[in-house]
Amino acid sequence: ECVVNKDLKTSAHLSLQRTFNDWADELDASYCFAEGHCTNQVASDYTTQADMENMCDYRFGSRRGWTRNFVKSLKRLMDMPKSFTNLVSVTSGISTQRVTRVLSKMACAQGVFHCDVQY
């Protein structure tokens, strides 16, 4: 909804419904809080793809900051099952910005960062 129809508001409502249906509210809330989405005043219902790319460039220092190396970082975290389960829990959320930062970079690379922020 967000990317195809450019309807960030409807996308946010659908994401919220899905979050409660999937018991992912703690995960989403901790991601939002750790990455500053909850207080972001730049994104709006009218944020464009170009605006999103500028936000990501600013957030991660340059285009290279969010287009490279994040998959390696995520794989490294997930290859440590015991550590990963301590870092991410559906009951207590995400406990470290090491994980949320990778999620933000992935959202930038997928072109949905502004959707995440607006949600």
N, C-alpha and C positions, 0 to 999 in steps of 0.2 A: 504494500500500500504506500509506504513512504517513498520508495525509490521509483517505482513504476508510475504511480498516479500522483506523486509529489504531494500527498495528503498526509502531512506529519501529524495532524491532530487525530485523524481516524486511526492512523498507525499506532499512535500512543495508546488510544483507548483499547485497541485490539491486543496490544502487547500487555496491557494491564490485566485484561481478562485472562489471557493465556498464562500469565504469571501465577495467578491465584489457582487456576485449574491445574497447573503443573507443580504446585507447591514450591515455586522458585522465588517467592517474595523476598526471602532473606538474601538470596544470591544477588538478585537485582538491586535491592536496597544497598547492600554493602558495596557493590560495583559503582552505583551512583554516588554514594558518599565518598568513597576512596578516590574516585577520579574527578570529583568536583562537579559532576553533572547537575546535581541538585541546586547548585548556586550559580550555574552558568547563565549569564544574562545576554550572551551573544546569539545563541540559537533561538529561533522562533518558528512559528508555523510556516514562515515564508523563506526559511533558509534554503539556499540552492546548493547544488552539488559543488559549484565553484567556491561558495562560501565555506562549505565543509572542508574542502581541500585546504583552504587558507587557514581554517581553525586547526587542522591537523599539522600543517607546516609550522604554525606558531607553537603549538603544544609540544611537538617533538623536535623542534629546532630546524627542520628542513624536510623536504620530501623524502630524503634518504632515511630519516628517523622513523618513518612509519611504513616504508615500502621494503625494508630489508631486515633480516635477522629475527623477526618476531616468532617465526615458526620454530626456529632452532631453540629459542628460549622456552616456548611452550612445550616442545617435545622433551626438553631437559627436565622440566617440572613434572611432566606426566610419566616420565620413565622412572620416577621415584615414587611408586604407589603409596608407600607409607607416609612419606612427606606430603604428597599431594592431598591425601585424605585429611591430613591435619590442617591443610591450607584452605580447603574448600569443603563446606558442609551445607546441606540443605536446611539444617536447623539453626546454624549460627552464621551462615554466609561465607564470604571470602575474607580470610584473616590477614592477607598481606597485599600490598600494592604491587608486589612482583607479579602476581596473577592478573590483577585488574589492569595494570599497565599494558600487558600483552593483549588483553581483551580490547582495550582502546585502540591499540595499533592495528589489530585485526579489523575492528570496525571501520577505521580509516581506510585500510586497504580494500575492504569490501564495499566502500562507498556508503556506509550506513551510520557513520559516527554521529551525524546530526540527528538521525532518527533515535539513536540511543540517548543523546542528550535531551532531546525534546520529550522523550518518554519519561 
